[in-house]
Amino acid sequence: MTASTTMTIRVTPDLKEKLGRLAHDTRRSRSWLAAEAVEAYVNRELEIIEGIQRGLADMKAGRVTPHDEAMDRIDAAITAASKNAA
């Protein structure tokens, strides 16, 4: 068994009831489902923040593509894909 700690959160009565239904239907505990949901949310948000930080670091280091150049590349890719599809 992995180590864990206890955390208390406030939810609406409606959400608690829904979580209880889900727990019953999936034969999991409300605690297990809530922990899974929080972990998925935190991991997703951290990925977003880390991506933003990498982008900012690239910008500071000058690793950027001007907007017009990026749009030209996108337009060329769309044109090439359209020709290949035809």
Residue pairs with C-beta under 8 A, 6 or more apart in sequence:
4 35
9 34
11 19
16 30
19 30
19 33
19 34
20 30
22 28
22 33
23 29
23 30
23 32
23 33
26 33
58 64
65 73
